[in-house]
Amino acid sequence: MLQKLIHHKPPRLLLPNNDILKRRSFYFFIVLFYFYAPLVHAQLDVIKEAYNRAILAYNQQQYDQATKYYQQILKAYPNFAPAYNGLALTNQAAGGDEDKTIEYLKTAISYDPKMSQAYDNLGRIYYGRQDMDHAEEYFEKALSVDPHLSSAQLSLAWINLLVRSKPLTALKYFKMVLSVTQDPKIFFGMGEAYFASNQRVEALDMITKLRELGQDEMASRLEKTMDEHSNVNTQGDAGALGGSSTPGGLGPISPTPDQPTGTKVRLRGKLADF
């Protein structure tokens, strides 16, 4: 009997098998979801409502009210990048300090590195400051996130045409924008780029196109450019217009009030339609 007791192994503690663990985890998350999901949805509804009100206030040029709604969002959700982008545009529209606008935009990017609108807005600010290196950098970052962002494409087209003296690169960007809009300014820019790269026939085609669109003034300006600059560099992308400057109303477009922060925002790492 003693020998049997000596060789008898003590009972081991029974651990739940995998199926039991899975069931318990499942029930735990069901209970968690049941109690907390309504709170999460309620919070998102509040943010969505404030966000829509902020955009409406911005559209109506009620900048103090728009700022109030954006700040309300950030109180509840401090990492909400679109609210910082919205604050930047609101601050800029209200004539606020431009450095503050830049700070808001960089904060937006720090929380959402894939926010193409914030990169695009930074590019526009630096373009306005004649800081073309930073402008080009941010426009390119915007396109790295959203390759179809036409405002960044158009800005890079003008930078390459008028600042970098790269008409062929400018043409590439102009053609990208042309697939989205038939704005006469695009044909004007393409006409200058064709002429600067010694593609005279194509430049004349743009003059014809402008006249077909009833844009006689732009067509005449392009003709004048060609008459005044007969000596064009023929070395491809090294061509230049010899001191040409951006015509009035051209260049990077200004921020518009409609959907200033985009129609898609990032919540908890996921895209949500607002």
MIZA-439170 format. One record per residue (C-alpha): residue number from 0; residue in one letter; x, y, z. Coordinates in pm, whole numbers, plus 32768, in hexadecimal, padded with zeros to 4 digits. Example, Ala and Ser with C-alpha at 12.3 -4.5 7.8 and 13.67 -1.06 7.14 Angstrom:
REM MIZA-439170
{pt 0 'a' {84CE 7E3E 830C}}
{pt 1 's' {8557 7F96 82CA}}
END
This chain:
REM MIZA-439170
{pt 0 'm' {8000 8000 8000}}
{pt 1 'l' {811C 80EF 805D}}
{pt 2 'q' {81C4 80A9 7F10}}
{pt 3 'k' {8087 80FB 7E5B}}
{pt 4 'l' {806B 8244 7F14}}
{pt 5 'i' {81D3 829D 7EC6}}
{pt 6 'h' {81A6 8262 7D51}}
{pt 7 'h' {8056 830B 7D47}}
{pt 8 'k' {8071 845B 7C8E}}
{pt 9 'p' {7FBF 8586 7D27}}
{pt 10 'p' {7E94 85FA 7C5C}}
{pt 11 'r' {7EE3 870C 7B63}}
{pt 12 'l' {7E1A 884B 7B51}}
{pt 13 'l' {7D22 8837 7A36}}
{pt 14 'l' {7D48 894F 7939}}
{pt 15 'p' {7C2D 89A7 784C}}
{pt 16 'n' {7C65 8921 76F0}}
{pt 17 'n' {7C79 8A02 75BF}}
{pt 18 'd' {7B07 89E5 7572}}
{pt 19 'i' {7AA9 8A5A 76CE}}
{pt 20 'l' {7B9D 8B7D 76B7}}
{pt 21 'k' {7B12 8BE3 7566}}
{pt 22 'r' {79AE 8BD7 75E6}}
{pt 23 'r' {7A04 8CA9 7716}}
{pt 24 's' {7ABC 8DAA 7641}}
{pt 25 'f' {7998 8DB7 7552}}
{pt 26 'y' {789D 8DF3 766A}}
{pt 27 'f' {7982 8EF9 7703}}
{pt 28 'f' {7992 8FC0 75C0}}
{pt 29 'i' {781A 8F9E 758C}}
{pt 30 'v' {77DE 9036 76E3}}
{pt 31 'l' {78E5 9143 76A2}}
{pt 32 'f' {784C 919C 7552}}
{pt 33 'y' {76EC 919D 75E5}}
{pt 34 'f' {7747 92A0 76EA}}
{pt 35 'y' {7842 9378 762C}}
{pt 36 'a' {77D4 9375 74BD}}
{pt 37 'p' {76B4 9468 74F9}}
{pt 38 'l' {77A5 9558 75A5}}
{pt 39 'v' {789B 9548 7480}}
{pt 40 'h' {7789 9580 737F}}
{pt 41 'a' {76FC 96A0 7449}}
{pt 42 'q' {7853 9743 745A}}
{pt 43 'l' {7885 971C 72E1}}
{pt 44 'd' {772D 97B3 72A1}}
{pt 45 'v' {7789 98E3 7373}}
{pt 46 'i' {78D0 990D 72B3}}
{pt 47 'k' {7820 98E4 7166}}
{pt 48 'e' {771A 99E8 71BF}}
{pt 49 'a' {781E 9AE3 7237}}
{pt 50 'y' {78F2 9AA3 7101}}
{pt 51 'n' {77CD 9AE6 7017}}
{pt 52 'r' {7770 9C1F 70D8}}
{pt 53 'a' {78D9 9C9A 70C2}}
{pt 54 'i' {78DD 9C72 6F47}}
{pt 55 'l' {778A 9D21 6F2A}}
{pt 56 'a' {7806 9E42 7000}}
{pt 57 'y' {7943 9E59 6F2D}}
{pt 58 'n' {7875 9E61 6DEC}}
{pt 59 'q' {77A7 9F7E 6E7F}}
{pt 60 'q' {78E6 A037 6EE5}}
{pt 61 'q' {788D A014 7055}}
{pt 62 'y' {79F4 9FD0 70B4}}
{pt 63 'd' {79D0 9FFD 722D}}
{pt 64 'q' {78B7 9EFF 722E}}
{pt 65 'a' {797C 9E0C 7153}}
{pt 66 't' {7AA6 9E29 7240}}
{pt 67 'k' {79C3 9DE0 7367}}
{pt 68 'y' {7941 9C9E 72C9}}
{pt 69 'y' {7A9C 9C26 7268}}
{pt 70 'q' {7B19 9C63 73C9}}
{pt 71 'q' {79EA 9BAB 7451}}
{pt 72 'i' {7A4F 9A7F 737F}}
{pt 73 'l' {7BB5 9A8C 73FB}}
{pt 74 'k' {7B41 9A90 7563}}
{pt 75 'a' {7A91 9945 752F}}
{pt 76 'y' {7B8A 98B6 7436}}
{pt 77 'p' {7CE1 9964 7451}}
{pt 78 'n' {7D7B 989A 7335}}
{pt 79 'f' {7C70 98F2 7232}}
{pt 80 'a' {7D4F 996D 7116}}
{pt 81 'p' {7C3D 9A02 7035}}
{pt 82 'a' {7BE0 9AF4 714C}}
{pt 83 'y' {7D44 9B80 7149}}
{pt 84 'n' {7D35 9BA0 6FCE}}
{pt 85 'g' {7BE7 9C52 6FF3}}
{pt 86 'l' {7C76 9D3A 70FD}}
{pt 87 'a' {7D93 9D8E 7011}}
{pt 88 'l' {7CAD 9DF2 6EF3}}
{pt 89 't' {7BC6 9EAE 6FE1}}
{pt 90 'n' {7CEB 9F6B 7078}}
{pt 91 'q' {7D6D 9FBF 6F1E}}
{pt 92 'a' {7C18 A033 6EA0}}
{pt 93 'a' {7BEC A10E 6FD3}}
{pt 94 'g' {7D3B A1B6 6F91}}
{pt 95 'g' {7DE7 A112 70B8}}
{pt 96 'd' {7F5A A0E2 70EA}}
{pt 97 'e' {7FE5 A00F 6FCF}}
{pt 98 'd' {80DF 9F60 70B0}}
{pt 99 'k' {7FB8 9EE8 717F}}
{pt 100 't' {7F18 9E60 7043}}
{pt 101 'i' {8056 9DA0 6FF4}}
{pt 102 'e' {8061 9D1B 715A}}
{pt 103 'y' {7EFC 9C98 713D}}
{pt 104 'l' {7F4A 9BEB 6FF3}}
{pt 105 'k' {8086 9B48 7073}}
{pt 106 't' {7FC7 9ACF 71A5}}
{pt 107 'a' {7EC0 9A36 70BE}}
{pt 108 'i' {7FD1 997C 7002}}
{pt 109 's' {8072 9904 7145}}
{pt 110 'y' {7F29 9858 71A1}}
{pt 111 'd' {7ED8 97E4 7041}}
{pt 112 'p' {800A 97CA 6F5D}}
{pt 113 'k' {7F24 9767 6E3E}}
{pt 114 'm' {7E5A 98A9 6E40}}
{pt 115 's' {7E9A 9927 6CE0}}
{pt 116 'q' {7DCD 9A66 6D11}}
{pt 117 'a' {7EB3 9ADF 6E27}}
{pt 118 'y' {7FEA 9AA9 6D4F}}
{pt 119 'd' {7F3D 9B5E 6C30}}
{pt 120 'n' {7EDE 9C84 6D0E}}
{pt 121 'l' {8042 9C9F 6D91}}
{pt 122 'g' {80BF 9CA5 6C2A}}
{pt 123 'r' {7FD5 9DC4 6BD7}}
{pt 124 'i' {804C 9E8F 6D01}}
{pt 125 'y' {81BA 9E63 6CAA}}
{pt 126 'y' {816E 9EB1 6B3C}}
{pt 127 'g' {80D3 9FF7 6BAE}}
{pt 128 'r' {8210 A03D 6C74}}
{pt 129 'q' {82E0 9FFF 6B3A}}
{pt 130 'd' {8388 9EDE 6BF0}}
{pt 131 'm' {837D 9DF5 6AC5}}
{pt 132 'd' {8458 9CE6 6B5C}}
{pt 133 'h' {8367 9CA9 6C7C}}
{pt 134 'a' {8238 9CDE 6B9C}}
{pt 135 'e' {82AF 9BD4 6AA9}}
{pt 136 'e' {8306 9AE9 6BC7}}
{pt 137 'y' {81A9 9AF7 6C5C}}
{pt 138 'f' {80F5 9AE0 6B0E}}
{pt 139 'e' {81BE 99A8 6ABD}}
{pt 140 'k' {816A 9915 6C13}}
{pt 141 'a' {7FFB 9959 6BCF}}
{pt 142 'l' {8013 9898 6A88}}
{pt 143 's' {80CE 977B 6B2F}}
{pt 144 'v' {7F98 974B 6C07}}
{pt 145 'd' {7E94 979D 6AFC}}
{pt 146 'p' {7F25 9780 699B}}
{pt 147 'h' {7DE3 9811 6908}}
{pt 148 'l' {7DD9 9954 69D4}}
{pt 149 's' {7DAC 9A4C 68B6}}
{pt 150 's' {7DF6 9B86 6982}}
{pt 151 'a' {7F53 9B02 69D7}}
{pt 152 'q' {7F89 9A95 686F}}
{pt 153 'l' {7F2D 9BEF 67F1}}
{pt 154 's' {8011 9C99 68EC}}
{pt 155 'l' {8137 9BBE 6887}}
{pt 156 'a' {80EC 9C07 671A}}
{pt 157 'w' {8117 9D7D 6750}}
{pt 158 'i' {8247 9D53 6830}}
{pt 159 'n' {82F6 9C7E 672A}}
{pt 160 'l' {8294 9D69 660F}}
{pt 161 'l' {82DD 9EBC 66AA}}
{pt 162 'v' {83D7 9E77 67C0}}
{pt 163 'r' {8496 9D3B 6767}}
{pt 164 's' {849A 9D78 65EF}}
{pt 165 'k' {8429 9C14 65AE}}
{pt 166 'p' {8312 9C34 64AC}}
{pt 167 'l' {8302 9ABF 645D}}
{pt 168 't' {82CF 9A6B 65CC}}
{pt 169 'a' {81CD 9B81 65DC}}
{pt 170 'l' {8116 9AE8 64B3}}
{pt 171 'k' {8106 999B 6567}}
{pt 172 'y' {8050 9A3B 668B}}
{pt 173 'f' {7F71 9B16 65B0}}
{pt 174 'k' {7EFA 99E2 64F4}}
{pt 175 'm' {7EA9 9934 663C}}
{pt 176 'v' {7DC9 9A58 669E}}
{pt 177 'l' {7D2F 9A63 6543}}
{pt 178 's' {7C9E 9907 657C}}
{pt 179 'v' {7BCD 999E 6694}}
{pt 180 't' {7B77 9AFC 661D}}
{pt 181 'q' {7B6F 9BB9 64D4}}
{pt 182 'd' {7BBE 9D05 657B}}
{pt 183 'p' {7C43 9DFB 6475}}
{pt 184 'k' {7D69 9E51 655A}}
{pt 185 'i' {7DE8 9CEF 6526}}
{pt 186 'f' {7DF5 9D21 63AC}}
{pt 187 'f' {7EA3 9E6F 63E1}}
{pt 188 'g' {7FAD 9DCB 64BA}}
{pt 189 'm' {7FD8 9CAF 63C4}}
{pt 190 'g' {8001 9DAB 62AB}}
{pt 191 'e' {811C 9E55 6366}}
{pt 192 'a' {81BB 9D06 63BA}}
{pt 193 'y' {81A7 9C90 6250}}
{pt 194 'f' {8241 9DD4 61D7}}
{pt 195 'a' {8353 9DC9 62E1}}
{pt 196 's' {83B1 9C6A 6270}}
{pt 197 'n' {83B4 9CDB 6102}}
{pt 198 'q' {8272 9C23 60A6}}
{pt 199 'r' {81DE 9D42 5FE0}}
{pt 200 'v' {80D2 9C7F 5F29}}
{pt 201 'e' {8046 9BFE 6071}}
{pt 202 'a' {8058 9D5E 6104}}
{pt 203 'l' {7F8D 9DE3 5FDE}}
{pt 204 'd' {7E92 9CCD 6019}}
{pt 205 'm' {7E61 9D51 617B}}
{pt 206 'i' {7E1E 9EAE 60F1}}
{pt 207 't' {7D17 9E18 600C}}
{pt 208 'k' {7C80 9D59 612E}}
{pt 209 'l' {7C6B 9E94 6201}}
{pt 210 'r' {7BB8 9F4D 60E9}}
{pt 211 'e' {7AC4 9E2B 60C5}}
{pt 212 'l' {7A77 9E4F 6237}}
{pt 213 'g' {7A37 9FC4 6209}}
{pt 214 'q' {7B75 A020 62C8}}
{pt 215 'd' {7BF5 A121 61CD}}
{pt 216 'e' {7CB2 A1E5 62D7}}
{pt 217 'm' {7D7A A0B5 6345}}
{pt 218 'a' {7DB7 A053 61DB}}
{pt 219 's' {7E3C A1B0 6190}}
{pt 220 'r' {7F1E A1A9 62C2}}
{pt 221 'l' {7FAE A05D 6253}}
{pt 222 'e' {7FE6 A0E2 60F4}}
{pt 223 'k' {8095 A211 6189}}
{pt 224 't' {8177 A12E 6256}}
{pt 225 'm' {81DA A072 611C}}
{pt 226 'd' {821C A1B5 605E}}
{pt 227 'e' {82EE A24F 6172}}
{pt 228 'h' {83C1 A11A 61B6}}
{pt 229 's' {8430 A095 6068}}
{pt 230 'n' {8577 A005 60EA}}
{pt 231 'v' {8510 9ECD 61A3}}
{pt 232 'n' {8605 9DD4 6236}}
{pt 233 't' {85DD 9C92 6172}}
{pt 234 'q' {867A 9BAE 6275}}
{pt 235 'g' {853C 9B07 62E9}}
{pt 236 'd' {84F4 9B3F 6458}}
{pt 237 'a' {85FE 9C4B 6473}}
{pt 238 'g' {8529 9D3E 63AF}}
{pt 239 'a' {84AA 9E84 6440}}
{pt 240 'l' {83C6 9FA4 63E6}}
{pt 241 'g' {84CB A0A9 6431}}
{pt 242 'g' {8440 A15B 6561}}
{pt 243 's' {82D6 A0F2 6542}}
{pt 244 's' {820A A116 667F}}
{pt 245 't' {80C7 A07B 66F0}}
{pt 246 'p' {7FA2 A12B 6644}}
{pt 247 'g' {7E97 A1B6 6729}}
{pt 248 'g' {7DB4 A0AB 67B6}}
{pt 249 'l' {7EA1 9F8F 6768}}
{pt 250 'g' {7F87 9EC1 683F}}
{pt 251 'p' {7F29 9DF5 6974}}
{pt 252 'i' {7DB7 9E1C 69BA}}
{pt 253 's' {7D44 9EB4 6B00}}
{pt 254 'p' {7C90 9DE0 6C03}}
{pt 255 't' {7B1B 9DD3 6BBF}}
{pt 256 'p' {7A10 9DCD 6CCB}}
{pt 257 'd' {7965 9C98 6C45}}
{pt 258 'q' {79D7 9B65 6D06}}
{pt 259 'p' {7B0F 9C13 6D90}}
{pt 260 't' {7B80 9ADE 6E4A}}
{pt 261 'g' {7B15 99D4 6D53}}
{pt 262 't' {79F4 98DF 6D53}}
{pt 263 'k' {7AB5 97C1 6DF0}}
{pt 264 'v' {7B47 97D7 6F4A}}
{pt 265 'r' {7C10 96E1 7016}}
{pt 266 'l' {7B79 965E 7159}}
{pt 267 'r' {7C3B 956A 722F}}
{pt 268 'g' {7D17 9514 7106}}
{pt 269 'k' {7BF2 94D2 701D}}
{pt 270 'l' {7B58 95A7 6F0D}}
{pt 271 'a' {79F5 9618 6F4A}}
{pt 272 'd' {7913 96D8 6E5F}}
{pt 273 'f' {7892 981B 6EF2}}
END
